[in-house]
Amino acid sequence: MKKYIFGFLVSGTFFFSGCYYDVESELYPKDPNQTCDTLNIGYQARIEPIVKNNCVTCHSGSGASGNVSLDSYQGVKDATISRNLYGAISHTSSKPMPQDGNKLPDCDIIAIKKWIDSGHPQ
Ligand code: HEC
């Protein structure tokens, strides 16, 4: 949460400092590796917000799409093990997710990959 507030303050500073600094490439760096935090990839801090914002509308409760529940740590973990969640979000499986939506940002896909590879830290 602190990070979001900090990010907000930083963008606010850019905004109010006038046109000179309003350069698109500074506000939105093109290289995702420059800003992609791959160290802090715990479930609660990094993974849950991605899933909440992009997946749970379809993947929660008893009628969860594809019988894949993504509204808990265990559910998301299980989906990465038995339901090819990474293939779905990286669009390398036959069921690209989010269904009918835009592919997740590269940094989110990288974070989920790291989370899986590091043994699903809480
Ligand atoms: C608009 C609704 C919708 C959204 C949003 C959505 N899904 Fe799905 N998802 C589905 C449906 C429907 C299926 C079942 C598709 C099928 O079996 O053909 C599915 C299936 C899946 C599967 C099983 C794939 C397999 O190979 O069996 C996974 C994993 C999955 N979704 C993950 C996600 C993730 C992660 C997100 C968010 C990034 C997401 N979904 C967002 C509707 C959605």
py3Dmol code that shows the C-alpha trace and the ligand (Angstrom):
import py3Dmol

protein = """\
ATOM      1  CA  MET A   1       0.000   0.000   0.000  1.00  0.00           C
ATOM      2  CA  LYS A   2       2.831   2.369   0.906  1.00  0.00           C
ATOM      3  CA  LYS A   3       4.217   1.860  -2.563  1.00  0.00           C
ATOM      4  CA  TYR A   4       1.005   2.964  -4.223  1.00  0.00           C
ATOM      5  CA  ILE A   5       0.908   6.099  -2.108  1.00  0.00           C
ATOM      6  CA  PHE A   6       4.517   6.807  -2.963  1.00  0.00           C
ATOM      7  CA  GLY A   7       3.806   6.239  -6.653  1.00  0.00           C
ATOM      8  CA  PHE A   8       0.891   8.623  -6.405  1.00  0.00           C
ATOM      9  CA  LEU A   9       3.029  11.293  -4.795  1.00  0.00           C
ATOM     10  CA  VAL A  10       5.720  10.887  -7.434  1.00  0.00           C
ATOM     11  CA  SER A  11       3.262  11.194 -10.312  1.00  0.00           C
ATOM     12  CA  GLY A  12       1.695  14.154  -8.513  1.00  0.00           C
ATOM     13  CA  THR A  13       5.076  15.828  -8.350  1.00  0.00           C
ATOM     14  CA  PHE A  14       5.601  15.311 -12.062  1.00  0.00           C
ATOM     15  CA  PHE A  15       2.139  16.608 -12.777  1.00  0.00           C
ATOM     16  CA  PHE A  16       2.458  19.791 -10.798  1.00  0.00           C
ATOM     17  CA  SER A  17       5.995  20.547 -11.863  1.00  0.00           C
ATOM     18  CA  GLY A  18       4.712  21.632 -15.253  1.00  0.00           C
ATOM     19  CA  CYS A  19       5.080  20.802 -18.908  1.00  0.00           C
ATOM     20  CA  TYR A  20       8.828  20.619 -18.964  1.00  0.00           C
ATOM     21  CA  TYR A  21       8.852  17.354 -17.047  1.00  0.00           C
ATOM     22  CA  ASP A  22       5.669  16.002 -18.591  1.00  0.00           C
ATOM     23  CA  VAL A  23       7.589  13.783 -20.973  1.00  0.00           C
ATOM     24  CA  GLU A  24       5.725  10.576 -21.704  1.00  0.00           C
ATOM     25  CA  SER A  25       8.817   8.385 -21.557  1.00  0.00           C
ATOM     26  CA  GLU A  26       9.560   9.648 -18.041  1.00  0.00           C
ATOM     27  CA  LEU A  27       6.056   9.141 -16.744  1.00  0.00           C
ATOM     28  CA  TYR A  28       5.681   5.740 -18.374  1.00  0.00           C
ATOM     29  CA  PRO A  29       9.099   4.182 -18.904  1.00  0.00           C
ATOM     30  CA  LYS A  30       9.044   1.881 -21.935  1.00  0.00           C
ATOM     31  CA  ASP A  31      11.371  -0.756 -20.540  1.00  0.00           C
ATOM     32  CA  PRO A  32       9.308  -2.896 -18.138  1.00  0.00           C
ATOM     33  CA  ASN A  33      12.464  -4.222 -16.474  1.00  0.00           C
ATOM     34  CA  GLN A  34      13.306  -0.740 -15.283  1.00  0.00           C
ATOM     35  CA  THR A  35      10.304  -0.559 -13.041  1.00  0.00           C
ATOM     36  CA  CYS A  36       9.333  -4.197 -12.579  1.00  0.00           C
ATOM     37  CA  ASP A  37       9.814  -5.208  -8.943  1.00  0.00           C
ATOM     38  CA  THR A  38      10.611  -8.907  -9.004  1.00  0.00           C
ATOM     39  CA  LEU A  39      11.987  -9.100  -5.468  1.00  0.00           C
ATOM     40  CA  ASN A  40       8.787  -8.548  -3.558  1.00  0.00           C
ATOM     41  CA  ILE A  41       6.491 -11.186  -5.031  1.00  0.00           C
ATOM     42  CA  GLY A  42       4.638 -12.496  -1.968  1.00  0.00           C
ATOM     43  CA  TYR A  43       1.016 -13.510  -2.512  1.00  0.00           C
ATOM     44  CA  GLN A  44      -0.615 -10.803  -0.438  1.00  0.00           C
ATOM     45  CA  ALA A  45       1.645  -7.985  -1.547  1.00  0.00           C
ATOM     46  CA  ARG A  46       1.895  -8.666  -5.237  1.00  0.00           C
ATOM     47  CA  ILE A  47      -0.175 -11.563  -6.580  1.00  0.00           C
ATOM     48  CA  GLU A  48      -3.533 -11.137  -4.868  1.00  0.00           C
ATOM     49  CA  PRO A  49      -4.057  -7.574  -6.197  1.00  0.00           C
ATOM     50  CA  ILE A  50      -3.414  -8.735  -9.786  1.00  0.00           C
ATOM     51  CA  VAL A  51      -5.893 -11.584  -9.464  1.00  0.00           C
ATOM     52  CA  LYS A  52      -8.476  -9.435  -7.680  1.00  0.00           C
ATOM     53  CA  ASN A  53      -8.357  -6.795 -10.378  1.00  0.00           C
ATOM     54  CA  ASN A  54      -8.379  -9.109 -13.368  1.00  0.00           C
ATOM     55  CA  CYS A  55      -9.733 -12.550 -12.583  1.00  0.00           C
ATOM     56  CA  VAL A  56     -12.100 -12.945  -9.633  1.00  0.00           C
ATOM     57  CA  THR A  57     -15.133 -11.492 -11.412  1.00  0.00           C
ATOM     58  CA  CYS A  58     -15.265 -14.813 -13.259  1.00  0.00           C
ATOM     59  CA  HIS A  59     -13.192 -17.052 -10.998  1.00  0.00           C
ATOM     60  CA  SER A  60     -14.806 -17.034  -7.569  1.00  0.00           C
ATOM     61  CA  GLY A  61     -17.565 -18.684  -5.637  1.00  0.00           C
ATOM     62  CA  SER A  62     -19.434 -21.840  -6.474  1.00  0.00           C
ATOM     63  CA  GLY A  63     -20.015 -20.977 -10.140  1.00  0.00           C
ATOM     64  CA  ALA A  64     -16.365 -20.156 -10.840  1.00  0.00           C
ATOM     65  CA  SER A  65     -15.539 -20.231 -14.564  1.00  0.00           C
ATOM     66  CA  GLY A  66     -13.796 -23.393 -15.701  1.00  0.00           C
ATOM     67  CA  ASN A  67     -14.157 -24.594 -12.100  1.00  0.00           C
ATOM     68  CA  VAL A  68     -11.081 -22.517 -11.274  1.00  0.00           C
ATOM     69  CA  SER A  69     -11.375 -20.540  -8.025  1.00  0.00           C
ATOM     70  CA  LEU A  70      -8.927 -17.673  -7.698  1.00  0.00           C
ATOM     71  CA  ASP A  71     -10.305 -15.985  -4.590  1.00  0.00           C
ATOM     72  CA  SER A  72      -7.825 -17.484  -2.119  1.00  0.00           C
ATOM     73  CA  TYR A  73      -4.130 -18.212  -1.788  1.00  0.00           C
ATOM     74  CA  GLN A  74      -4.776 -21.941  -2.035  1.00  0.00           C
ATOM     75  CA  GLY A  75      -7.013 -21.557  -5.083  1.00  0.00           C
ATOM     76  CA  VAL A  76      -4.481 -19.518  -7.028  1.00  0.00           C
ATOM     77  CA  LYS A  77      -1.652 -21.840  -5.993  1.00  0.00           C
ATOM     78  CA  ASP A  78      -3.628 -24.910  -7.103  1.00  0.00           C
ATOM     79  CA  ALA A  79      -4.443 -23.277 -10.446  1.00  0.00           C
ATOM     80  CA  THR A  80      -0.734 -22.751 -11.134  1.00  0.00           C
ATOM     81  CA  ILE A  81      -0.067 -26.407 -10.402  1.00  0.00           C
ATOM     82  CA  SER A  82      -2.963 -28.292 -11.945  1.00  0.00           C
ATOM     83  CA  ARG A  83      -4.636 -25.826 -14.337  1.00  0.00           C
ATOM     84  CA  ASN A  84      -1.776 -24.182 -16.252  1.00  0.00           C
ATOM     85  CA  LEU A  85      -2.455 -20.691 -14.943  1.00  0.00           C
ATOM     86  CA  TYR A  86       0.853 -19.425 -16.277  1.00  0.00           C
ATOM     87  CA  GLY A  87       0.105 -20.754 -19.769  1.00  0.00           C
ATOM     88  CA  ALA A  88      -3.233 -18.959 -19.622  1.00  0.00           C
ATOM     89  CA  ILE A  89      -1.867 -15.531 -18.625  1.00  0.00           C
ATOM     90  CA  SER A  90       1.173 -15.718 -20.922  1.00  0.00           C
ATOM     91  CA  HIS A  91      -1.162 -16.688 -23.784  1.00  0.00           C
ATOM     92  CA  THR A  92       0.823 -19.820 -24.543  1.00  0.00           C
ATOM     93  CA  SER A  93      -2.048 -22.172 -23.769  1.00  0.00           C
ATOM     94  CA  SER A  94      -5.263 -22.668 -25.722  1.00  0.00           C
ATOM     95  CA  LYS A  95      -7.207 -20.770 -23.047  1.00  0.00           C
ATOM     96  CA  PRO A  96      -5.776 -17.247 -22.944  1.00  0.00           C
ATOM     97  CA  MET A  97      -6.772 -15.242 -19.842  1.00  0.00           C
ATOM     98  CA  PRO A  98      -8.307 -12.898 -18.882  1.00  0.00           C
ATOM     99  CA  GLN A  99     -10.940 -14.285 -21.238  1.00  0.00           C
ATOM    100  CA  ASP A 100     -12.092 -11.629 -23.720  1.00  0.00           C
ATOM    101  CA  GLY A 101      -9.813  -9.100 -21.999  1.00  0.00           C
ATOM    102  CA  ASN A 102      -6.419  -7.539 -22.519  1.00  0.00           C
ATOM    103  CA  LYS A 103      -3.322  -9.536 -21.713  1.00  0.00           C
ATOM    104  CA  LEU A 104      -1.874  -8.621 -18.314  1.00  0.00           C
ATOM    105  CA  PRO A 105       1.042  -6.163 -18.242  1.00  0.00           C
ATOM    106  CA  ASP A 106       4.408  -7.902 -18.773  1.00  0.00           C
ATOM    107  CA  CYS A 107       5.523  -7.023 -15.258  1.00  0.00           C
ATOM    108  CA  ASP A 108       2.513  -8.789 -13.728  1.00  0.00           C
ATOM    109  CA  ILE A 109       3.160 -11.900 -15.814  1.00  0.00           C
ATOM    110  CA  ILE A 110       6.835 -11.872 -14.782  1.00  0.00           C
ATOM    111  CA  ALA A 111       5.855 -11.450 -11.118  1.00  0.00           C
ATOM    112  CA  ILE A 112       3.491 -14.430 -11.273  1.00  0.00           C
ATOM    113  CA  LYS A 113       6.166 -16.544 -12.962  1.00  0.00           C
ATOM    114  CA  LYS A 114       8.637 -15.627 -10.206  1.00  0.00           C
ATOM    115  CA  TRP A 115       6.043 -16.378  -7.569  1.00  0.00           C
ATOM    116  CA  ILE A 116       5.484 -19.855  -9.019  1.00  0.00           C
ATOM    117  CA  ASP A 117       9.217 -20.518  -9.434  1.00  0.00           C
ATOM    118  CA  SER A 118       9.918 -19.412  -5.854  1.00  0.00           C
ATOM    119  CA  GLY A 119       7.459 -21.892  -4.377  1.00  0.00           C
ATOM    120  CA  HIS A 120       4.362 -19.668  -3.939  1.00  0.00           C
ATOM    121  CA  PRO A 121       5.485 -17.475  -1.000  1.00  0.00           C
ATOM    122  CA  GLN A 122       2.629 -16.039   1.076  1.00  0.00           C
TER     123      GLN A 122
END
"""
ligand_1 = """\
43
HEC
C -14.667 -12.891 -18.363
C -14.475 -14.027 -17.507
C -13.056 -14.463 -17.185
C -12.023 -13.699 -16.701
C -11.998 -12.210 -16.400
C -10.922 -14.618 -16.484
N -11.278 -15.885 -16.836
Fe -10.146 -17.561 -16.659
N -11.609 -18.681 -17.470
C -12.855 -18.199 -17.866
C -13.623 -19.293 -18.457
C -15.033 -19.198 -19.016
C -12.792 -20.446 -18.400
C -13.091 -21.841 -18.904
C -12.633 -21.876 -20.333
C -12.720 -23.258 -20.936
O -12.664 -24.250 -20.198
O -12.765 -23.303 -22.167
C -11.552 -20.018 -17.763
C -10.476 -20.874 -17.513
C -9.341 -20.521 -16.830
C -8.287 -21.426 -16.433
C -8.214 -22.898 -16.747
C -7.435 -23.053 -18.019
C -7.213 -24.481 -18.401
O -6.309 -24.686 -19.232
O -7.926 -25.351 -17.908
C -7.356 -20.702 -15.771
C -6.056 -21.212 -15.155
C -7.825 -19.333 -15.741
N -9.024 -19.255 -16.380
C -7.131 -18.309 -15.148
C -7.529 -16.977 -15.212
C -6.736 -15.888 -14.690
C -5.402 -16.039 -13.994
C -7.447 -14.754 -14.945
C -7.023 -13.330 -14.631
C -5.742 -12.920 -15.135
C -8.682 -15.120 -15.589
N -8.694 -16.485 -15.753
C -9.676 -14.233 -15.983
C -13.324 -16.911 -17.720
C -12.583 -15.835 -17.278
"""
view = py3Dmol.view(width=600, height=400)
view.addModel(protein, "pdb")
view.setStyle({"model": 0}, {"cartoon": {"style": "trace"}})
view.addModel(ligand_1, "xyz")
view.setStyle({"model": 1}, {"stick": {}})
view.zoomTo()
view.show()
